[in-house]
Every structure is written in C-alpha cells, then in structure tokens.
Amino acid sequence: MVDVKIQRNAIFKPVWESRRRYIVMLGSAGSGKSVDTRQRLLLRLISDKGRNLLCIRKVAQSNKDSTFNELRKAADRMGVSDLFKFRTMPLSIKCRNGNEVIFGGVNDDDQREKLKSITAEHGNITDIWIEEATEITQNDFEIIDDRLRGDLPNGLFFQITMTFNPVSANHWIKKVFWDRPDPNVLCHKSTYLDNRFIDEAYYERMERRKEVDPEGYQIYGLGEWGETSGLIFSNYVVEEVKKENFYYDYIRYGHDFGFNHADACLKVGFKDDEVYVIQEVYEKEKTTDDIITILHGGNWDYDELMYCDSAEPDRITQLQRAGFNAVGVKKHPGSVLAGIDWLKTRKIHIDPSCVGTISEITSWRWKKDKDGVNTDVPVPYGDDAMAALRYACCEFIDRDATVARPPRKAVYFWKSERPQTLLDREPIYVI
C-alpha cells in the first residue's frame, strides 16, 4: 500500500471529475495548473491499468527539461517514485503495472511522422498532455488528436489536457475551444491567486508586475486573453533556420544572466544584414554551473564570442574558466534604445525551438504613460531573451553607430604555446 501525497487546490476539482475529451487549462503564471496536471496524470497511471500517456511539446527535445523532469519531481513529492522507472535514453517512464509515458513533438516532419506510428509501437494512447499548448499550430493539434483512437477496456476514456498561459485573443485555441460551447470540452481558468501553495517571493513578483506592467498583469497575472498593444517588434518570422555555422557570415552569442527570472543565452547568426536566432538556453532557477553544464551538453562553440551582461563579472569569469569566449558588453546611456532601433531595421528569423525568445518577442512592448499613450521606454519585464539578443548584436550595433569597420575578432594570448585543453586557455585581452 502506497501513501500518496497530493497537493490540491480546490479550483481544479472540476478538472479531476471531468471525463470530457478535451481539458483546456488556461492559467496565469504560477497558477498551479501544470503541477495539478502532473499529479492527476500520475495517479491515473498508477490506478488504471491500460492507460498510456503521451506528453507533447512543440520541440520534442524540450520534454527532457520540462514534462519528463517535472513528472519525475512530481513522483518524488507524491512518494510514488518506486512505482516508476525513468529512462533518459530515449525518454520514457514506465509504471510497475505496465503503463507507459511517451514523449514527442511536432516541430518538423520527422517528429510528426514519429507521432503517427506511436500507437503501433506502444499500444493505445489514452491520455495526452500538451504543455505550453499555445506553441503548437492547429494543424499540429489535429495530428496529435488523431492519436486517441481505438477500443478501450471498460472504465477507461480518452482525454487530452492542454496547459498554457494566455496569449493573443486571436489565437486559434481561443477560437476553436474557448469561444464555442462544446459538450466534449472543459475550459478551465486559474490564476496565481488560486494557488494556496505559491511562495511569497513569487507573489511579490506578480504584485510588482501589477505596478510596472498593468497591461501585462491582466494577461500573465490574471489570465485574461488579450492583444498587447504597442509591441516593440513586428519584423520577425518564426521558421526553421540553418543550424550549420558555415551558412552565416558571423556567429555570436548573447547571454543575459538570471535566476529568479530567466537566464537567457542565444546563439545568433548574421547573414546578408539579417539576424537569425538559431538556438537558446532559457532557464529559471539555474546556477551558472547549471547553465555551463547545459551549454556543454549542446551544440555550443567555445571560440565564438559570447557577449554577457557586464554587471556580473564573476559569472563571466566562470564561463571563461569553463572554456567559453565570454566578454562583458559595454553599456552606455541610450544603448537599449539603440539596440532596439538597430534590430527593428533588420529581419529577425527565429527557430521554432527557441520558445523563450518567441514568447518574449511576441509580448515585449512599450510602457504606457498615465494617459495610455506608448512611451519610448520598454516594459522592464519578460525581456531576458531580448537583452541577450541585443548583446549578441552589440558589436554590429556599435559599428553601424560609428564608422564602418569589420566586426572584431577575439585575439588570445596563451600561457603556453599549445594548451592541452580549453581549460588551460587563459584569455588576457580581447580586441
């Protein structure tokens, strides 16, 4: 007999009781919707033999640090870890009773084709959880929805749970699920004010946002569908971009440090005066050592210049000691606006895998004055990837603001003629 520990918020009771096919869970940041979803789905896997869960993110690789990791932590908190076997190669979770959790994505044709064959490989899928559901397209959803079919043992039922923060009132999820009554759909809304387990520091952050960003607070604090006016950037497109370095004229990294807010590191390519966001690390509550481990595990080059927030010299030193060509950016009055102006004159291409960057660029906007008129001051919230993007472009911004000159190259002086490893390298001066 297992003593299962559950953290329940009363607002989610209708979700636990519903047998409808579609559970559409809109919630503000910190509402507890994802925590509640993980508990509910793990309990189903333990209790009902014959259930299999498919977890979906837009980019399949995102599952490792999101749905998979969060399900594992939820199992620990609930005291049921011994009932599951967690594997990372490939990602999978198996319950002692034979039930299984499978992970997938819809970012490209290969990932979509894998989804189409998933039933043949794993048997009936009874439950699907789409985390950050606003990342996917309506066509993606139809492919996912088609995975729930076939005959089920008595007592079981098919169900898709979609969890997400609210975005534009024009989003397809609102039009397809929220705006039209359907007996097969349960639409559910929650906010951080409904979460009795929220920590004091997070509550204070949201209260600060209420003051500095009232419009954004309505959406991200109170969970209101909305169309944020005064968006800073409109000159971007989300599309698959080339990953090979040789395709670009230059590669640069931008790194904005964070912990309670996101630590954002972007790999940015430049070609024919256009900007390409190729890859990102976008993590909260990670130390610099954690971020270095993530960078080491990805396709990040050591020799390319990494422009970092100069306000954190100790963290820059950590990156240098880990082998990265990290330097601090030079800040001056007006540099933020200069960076925005420069970026607004370029076309910005963003790979769909860069979900943190996409989330910020689609919501970052100008602050309004007391009369509701846009100022020339950006809202100081949700701008970590935007800062990293400016940092990655800083030498080109500076070049175009002064005189034409080629981008700088990093020049290193070595302690020894031929260092044996990257850790033996000691950058003394960069020109």
C-alpha positions as CSV (number, residue, x, y, z in Angstrom):
1,M,0.0,0.0,0.0
2,V,1.5,3.4,-1.1
3,D,0.8,6.5,0.9
4,V,0.3,9.1,-1.9
5,K,0.8,12.7,-1.0
6,I,-1.3,15.2,-3.1
7,Q,-1.2,19.0,-3.0
8,R,-4.7,20.0,-4.1
9,N,-6.1,23.4,-4.9
10,A,-9.9,23.5,-4.8
11,I,-10.1,25.3,-8.1
12,F,-9.0,22.2,-10.0
13,K,-11.8,19.9,-8.7
14,P,-13.9,20.1,-11.9
15,V,-10.9,19.0,-13.9
16,W,-10.3,15.9,-11.8
17,E,-14.0,15.0,-12.1
18,S,-14.3,15.6,-15.9
19,R,-14.4,12.7,-18.4
20,R,-14.6,15.1,-21.4
21,R,-12.2,14.5,-24.3
22,Y,-10.6,18.0,-24.2
23,I,-9.5,19.7,-21.0
24,V,-8.3,23.2,-21.9
25,M,-6.5,24.7,-18.9
26,L,-5.7,28.4,-19.3
27,G,-3.8,29.8,-16.4
28,S,-1.6,32.7,-15.3
29,A,2.0,32.0,-14.4
30,G,2.2,30.3,-11.0
31,S,-1.5,29.2,-11.0
32,G,-0.5,25.6,-10.2
33,K,-2.2,24.2,-13.3
34,S,0.9,22.2,-14.5
35,V,1.6,20.8,-11.0
36,D,-2.0,19.7,-10.7
37,T,-2.0,18.1,-14.1
38,R,1.2,16.1,-13.3
39,Q,-0.4,14.7,-10.1
40,R,-3.6,13.8,-11.8
41,L,-2.0,12.0,-14.7
42,L,0.5,10.1,-12.5
43,L,-2.4,8.9,-10.3
44,R,-4.2,7.7,-13.4
45,L,-1.2,5.7,-14.5
46,I,-0.9,4.1,-11.1
47,S,-4.6,3.3,-10.7
48,D,-5.9,2.3,-14.1
49,K,-4.1,-0.5,-15.9
50,G,-4.3,0.0,-19.7
51,R,-3.5,3.7,-19.6
52,N,-0.6,5.2,-21.6
53,L,0.3,8.9,-21.6
54,L,1.8,10.9,-24.4
55,C,3.5,14.2,-23.4
56,I,3.9,16.8,-26.2
57,R,6.0,19.9,-26.5
58,K,6.4,21.8,-29.8
59,V,10.0,20.7,-29.9
60,A,10.5,17.1,-28.7
61,Q,13.8,17.8,-27.1
62,S,12.2,20.3,-24.8
63,N,10.5,17.5,-22.9
64,K,13.6,16.4,-21.2
65,D,13.9,19.6,-19.1
66,S,10.1,20.2,-18.8
67,T,7.5,17.4,-18.9
68,F,9.8,14.5,-18.2
69,N,11.8,16.2,-15.4
70,E,8.6,17.7,-13.8
71,L,6.8,14.3,-13.8
72,R,9.9,12.8,-12.1
73,K,9.9,15.5,-9.5
74,A,6.1,15.2,-9.0
75,A,6.5,11.4,-8.4
76,D,9.1,12.2,-5.7
77,R,6.8,14.7,-4.0
78,M,3.9,12.3,-4.1
79,G,6.0,9.4,-2.7
80,V,5.4,7.1,-5.7
81,S,8.8,7.2,-7.4
82,D,9.3,3.5,-6.6
83,L,6.4,2.7,-8.8
84,F,8.1,4.1,-11.9
85,K,11.2,3.6,-13.9
86,F,12.6,6.7,-15.5
87,R,14.8,6.5,-18.6
88,T,16.5,9.3,-20.4
89,M,17.9,7.5,-23.5
90,P,15.3,7.5,-25.0
91,L,13.0,9.5,-22.8
92,S,10.4,7.2,-21.2
93,I,8.6,6.5,-18.0
94,K,7.2,3.0,-17.2
95,C,4.9,2.2,-14.4
96,R,5.2,-1.1,-12.5
97,N,1.7,-2.1,-13.8
98,G,2.9,-1.8,-17.4
99,N,1.5,1.6,-18.2
100,E,3.9,3.9,-20.0
101,V,4.6,7.6,-20.6
102,I,5.9,8.5,-24.1
103,F,7.3,11.9,-25.2
104,G,7.1,13.6,-28.6
105,G,7.0,16.8,-30.5
106,V,5.6,18.4,-33.7
107,N,8.5,20.7,-34.7
108,D,9.3,19.1,-38.0
109,D,8.2,16.4,-40.4
110,D,10.3,13.8,-38.7
111,Q,8.8,14.4,-35.3
112,R,5.2,14.4,-36.8
113,E,5.9,11.1,-38.6
114,K,7.1,9.5,-35.3
115,L,3.8,10.6,-33.7
116,K,1.8,8.9,-36.5
117,S,3.5,5.5,-35.7
118,I,3.3,5.8,-31.9
119,T,0.2,3.7,-31.5
120,A,1.7,0.7,-33.4
121,E,4.8,0.9,-31.2
122,H,3.3,1.5,-27.8
123,G,-0.4,0.4,-28.0
124,N,-3.4,2.6,-27.3
125,I,-2.7,6.1,-26.0
126,T,-5.4,7.1,-23.6
127,D,-4.1,10.4,-22.3
128,I,-2.2,13.3,-23.9
129,W,-0.7,16.2,-22.1
130,I,0.2,19.2,-24.3
131,E,2.4,21.6,-22.2
132,E,2.7,25.2,-23.5
133,A,-0.1,24.4,-25.9
134,T,0.0,27.8,-27.5
135,E,3.3,26.9,-29.1
136,I,1.6,24.5,-31.5
137,T,-0.4,25.2,-34.6
138,Q,-4.0,24.0,-35.2
139,N,-2.6,21.6,-37.8
140,D,-0.2,20.2,-35.2
141,F,-3.2,19.7,-32.9
142,E,-5.1,17.7,-35.4
143,I,-2.2,15.3,-35.8
144,I,-2.0,14.9,-32.0
145,D,-5.7,14.5,-31.6
146,D,-5.7,11.6,-34.1
147,R,-3.5,9.6,-31.7
148,L,-6.5,9.0,-29.4
149,R,-8.5,6.2,-31.1
150,G,-9.4,2.6,-30.9
151,D,-11.1,0.4,-28.3
152,L,-10.6,0.8,-24.6
153,P,-11.2,-1.5,-21.7
154,N,-14.3,-0.8,-19.6
155,G,-14.0,2.3,-17.4
156,L,-11.2,4.0,-19.4
157,F,-11.7,7.0,-21.6
158,F,-9.6,9.2,-23.9
159,Q,-8.6,12.7,-22.8
160,I,-6.3,15.5,-24.0
161,T,-5.1,18.1,-21.4
162,M,-3.8,21.4,-22.8
163,T,-1.9,23.7,-20.3
164,F,-0.8,27.2,-21.3
165,N,-0.6,30.8,-20.3
166,P,-2.9,33.2,-22.1
167,V,-1.7,34.9,-25.2
168,S,-3.4,36.9,-28.0
169,A,-7.2,36.9,-28.2
170,N,-6.7,35.9,-31.9
171,H,-5.0,32.6,-31.0
172,W,-6.6,29.5,-32.6
173,I,-7.1,27.8,-29.2
174,K,-9.4,30.6,-28.1
175,K,-11.4,30.4,-31.3
176,V,-11.7,26.6,-31.5
177,F,-12.2,25.8,-27.8
178,W,-12.9,28.8,-25.7
179,D,-15.4,30.7,-27.8
180,R,-17.8,27.9,-28.9
181,P,-19.8,25.7,-26.5
182,D,-19.0,22.1,-26.9
183,P,-20.1,19.2,-24.6
184,N,-16.7,17.5,-25.3
185,V,-14.7,20.4,-24.0
186,L,-14.0,21.7,-20.5
187,C,-12.5,25.1,-20.4
188,H,-10.8,25.9,-17.1
189,K,-9.1,29.1,-15.9
190,S,-6.9,29.6,-12.9
191,T,-4.6,32.4,-11.6
192,Y,-1.7,32.6,-9.1
193,L,-4.3,33.9,-6.6
194,D,-6.0,30.5,-6.7
195,N,-2.8,28.7,-5.7
196,R,-2.5,28.3,-2.0
197,F,1.0,26.8,-2.3
198,I,2.5,29.8,-4.1
199,D,5.6,31.1,-2.4
200,E,5.8,34.6,-1.0
201,A,8.6,35.7,-3.4
202,Y,6.6,34.8,-6.5
203,Y,3.5,36.6,-5.1
204,E,5.6,39.7,-4.6
205,R,7.0,39.5,-8.2
206,M,3.4,39.4,-9.5
207,E,2.4,42.3,-7.3
208,R,5.4,44.2,-8.8
209,R,4.2,43.4,-12.3
210,K,0.8,44.9,-11.4
211,E,2.6,48.2,-10.7
212,V,5.2,48.3,-13.6
213,D,3.2,46.5,-16.3
214,P,-0.6,46.7,-15.7
215,E,-1.5,45.6,-19.2
216,G,0.8,42.6,-19.0
217,Y,-0.5,41.8,-15.5
218,Q,-4.0,41.4,-16.9
219,I,-2.7,38.6,-19.2
220,Y,0.1,37.0,-17.3
221,G,-1.2,37.6,-13.8
222,L,-5.0,37.4,-14.1
223,G,-5.1,35.0,-17.1
224,E,-7.0,37.3,-19.4
225,W,-6.9,36.7,-23.2
226,G,-5.6,39.8,-24.7
227,E,-3.9,41.6,-27.5
228,T,-0.9,43.5,-26.1
229,S,-0.7,46.9,-27.9
230,G,2.5,48.7,-28.5
231,L,4.6,45.7,-29.4
232,I,8.2,46.7,-29.9
233,F,9.0,44.2,-32.7
234,S,6.9,43.1,-35.6
235,N,9.8,42.4,-38.1
236,Y,10.3,38.8,-37.2
237,V,9.3,35.4,-38.5
238,V,9.3,32.0,-36.8
239,E,10.7,29.4,-39.1
240,E,13.3,26.6,-39.2
241,V,16.7,28.2,-39.7
242,K,20.0,26.7,-40.8
243,K,22.0,25.2,-37.9
244,E,25.4,25.0,-39.6
245,N,27.8,27.8,-38.7
246,F,29.3,28.0,-42.2
247,Y,26.0,29.2,-43.6
248,Y,26.3,32.6,-41.7
249,D,28.7,35.5,-42.2
250,Y,29.2,35.6,-38.4
251,I,28.1,33.8,-35.3
252,R,27.8,35.5,-31.9
253,Y,26.3,34.5,-28.5
254,G,24.4,36.8,-26.2
255,H,24.0,35.9,-22.5
256,D,21.7,37.7,-20.0
257,F,22.2,36.3,-16.6
258,G,19.3,35.4,-14.3
259,F,18.0,33.1,-11.7
260,N,14.5,34.1,-10.4
261,H,13.9,35.5,-13.9
262,A,15.3,33.6,-16.9
263,D,18.9,33.1,-17.7
264,A,18.9,33.5,-21.4
265,C,21.7,32.6,-23.8
266,L,21.2,32.9,-27.5
267,K,23.2,31.6,-30.5
268,V,22.7,34.2,-33.2
269,G,23.8,34.1,-36.9
270,F,24.2,37.1,-39.2
271,K,23.8,36.9,-42.9
272,D,23.1,39.5,-45.6
273,D,22.2,42.0,-42.9
274,E,19.6,39.8,-41.4
275,V,19.5,38.2,-37.9
276,Y,18.9,34.5,-37.1
277,V,18.2,33.2,-33.6
278,I,19.5,29.7,-34.1
279,Q,19.5,28.2,-30.6
280,E,18.7,29.2,-27.0
281,V,19.1,28.2,-23.4
282,Y,16.3,29.7,-21.4
283,E,16.2,28.5,-17.8
284,K,14.9,29.8,-14.5
285,E,16.3,28.9,-11.1
286,K,19.6,27.6,-12.5
287,T,23.0,28.5,-11.2
288,T,25.9,29.5,-13.5
289,D,27.3,26.0,-13.1
290,D,24.0,24.5,-14.2
291,I,23.9,26.7,-17.2
292,I,27.5,25.7,-18.1
293,T,26.5,22.1,-17.9
294,I,23.6,22.7,-20.3
295,L,25.9,24.6,-22.7
296,H,28.5,21.8,-22.6
297,G,25.7,19.3,-23.5
298,G,24.6,21.3,-26.5
299,N,26.0,22.4,-29.8
300,W,27.7,25.5,-28.4
301,D,31.1,26.5,-29.7
302,Y,33.8,27.6,-27.4
303,D,35.6,30.0,-29.8
304,E,32.7,32.2,-30.8
305,L,32.4,35.5,-28.9
306,M,29.8,35.4,-26.1
307,Y,28.7,38.8,-25.1
308,C,27.4,38.8,-21.5
309,D,25.8,41.2,-19.0
310,S,28.8,43.2,-17.7
311,A,27.1,43.8,-14.4
312,E,28.1,40.2,-13.4
313,P,31.9,39.9,-13.8
314,D,32.1,36.8,-11.5
315,R,29.7,34.9,-13.7
316,I,31.7,35.9,-16.8
317,T,34.8,34.6,-15.2
318,Q,33.1,31.3,-14.5
319,L,32.2,31.0,-18.2
320,Q,35.8,31.8,-19.2
321,R,37.2,29.2,-16.9
322,A,34.7,26.7,-18.5
323,G,36.3,27.4,-21.8
324,F,33.9,29.9,-23.3
325,N,35.0,33.1,-25.1
326,A,32.9,35.3,-22.8
327,V,33.3,39.0,-22.5
328,G,31.2,41.8,-21.0
329,V,29.2,44.2,-23.1
330,K,29.8,47.9,-23.0
331,K,26.7,49.7,-21.8
332,H,26.1,53.4,-22.1
333,P,23.1,55.7,-21.8
334,G,20.7,55.0,-24.6
335,S,22.2,51.6,-25.5
336,V,18.9,49.7,-25.0
337,L,17.1,52.0,-27.4
338,A,20.0,52.0,-29.9
339,G,19.9,48.2,-29.9
340,I,16.1,48.2,-30.4
341,D,16.4,50.7,-33.3
342,W,19.1,48.6,-34.9
343,L,17.1,45.4,-34.6
344,K,13.9,47.0,-35.9
345,T,15.7,47.7,-39.3
346,R,16.6,44.0,-39.8
347,K,14.5,41.0,-40.5
348,I,14.7,38.6,-37.5
349,H,14.4,34.9,-38.1
350,I,13.7,32.7,-35.0
351,D,13.9,28.9,-35.0
352,P,10.8,27.3,-33.5
353,S,12.9,25.6,-30.9
354,C,13.7,29.0,-29.3
355,V,10.4,29.1,-27.4
356,G,11.6,31.6,-24.7
357,T,12.7,34.1,-27.4
358,I,9.4,33.6,-29.2
359,S,7.4,34.1,-26.0
360,E,9.2,37.4,-25.3
361,I,9.3,38.9,-28.7
362,T,5.6,38.4,-29.2
363,S,4.8,40.2,-25.9
364,W,7.5,42.7,-25.3
365,R,6.1,46.2,-25.7
366,W,6.5,49.9,-24.9
367,K,5.4,51.2,-21.5
368,K,2.3,53.5,-21.5
369,D,2.1,56.8,-19.7
370,K,-0.8,57.8,-17.4
371,D,-2.9,58.7,-20.5
372,G,-2.4,55.2,-22.1
373,V,0.0,56.5,-24.7
374,N,3.0,54.5,-25.6
375,T,6.3,55.9,-24.4
376,D,9.8,55.1,-25.7
377,V,10.6,53.1,-22.6
378,P,10.3,49.3,-22.9
379,V,8.3,47.4,-20.2
380,P,11.0,46.2,-17.7
381,Y,9.6,42.7,-17.5
382,G,9.9,39.5,-19.6
383,D,12.9,40.8,-21.5
384,D,15.7,38.4,-20.7
385,A,16.0,36.9,-24.2
386,M,15.6,40.4,-25.7
387,A,18.6,41.6,-23.7
388,A,20.6,38.5,-24.8
389,L,19.6,39.3,-28.4
390,R,20.9,42.9,-28.1
391,Y,24.1,41.7,-26.5
392,A,24.7,39.2,-29.4
393,C,24.3,42.1,-31.8
394,C,26.2,44.7,-29.8
395,E,29.4,45.0,-31.9
396,F,27.4,45.4,-35.1
397,I,25.1,48.0,-33.4
398,D,28.2,49.8,-32.3
399,R,29.9,49.5,-35.7
400,D,26.9,51.0,-37.5
401,A,26.5,53.8,-35.0
402,T,30.1,55.0,-35.5
403,V,32.2,54.2,-38.6
404,A,32.2,51.2,-40.8
405,R,34.7,48.7,-39.7
406,P,34.8,44.9,-39.7
407,P,33.4,43.0,-36.6
408,R,36.1,42.4,-34.0
409,K,37.9,39.1,-33.8
410,A,38.9,37.6,-30.5
411,V,42.7,37.6,-30.0
412,Y,44.1,35.5,-27.3
413,F,47.5,35.3,-25.6
414,W,48.4,32.0,-24.2
415,K,50.2,31.0,-21.1
416,S,51.8,28.2,-23.1
417,E,52.5,27.6,-26.8
418,R,49.9,24.8,-27.1
419,P,47.3,24.5,-24.3
420,Q,46.3,20.9,-23.9
421,T,42.6,21.6,-23.1
422,L,40.3,24.5,-23.3
423,L,40.6,24.9,-19.5
424,D,44.3,25.6,-20.0
425,R,43.5,28.6,-22.1
426,E,43.6,32.0,-20.3
427,P,42.3,35.0,-22.3
428,I,44.3,38.0,-21.3
429,Y,43.0,40.6,-23.7
430,V,40.3,40.8,-26.4
431,I,40.4,43.4,-29.2
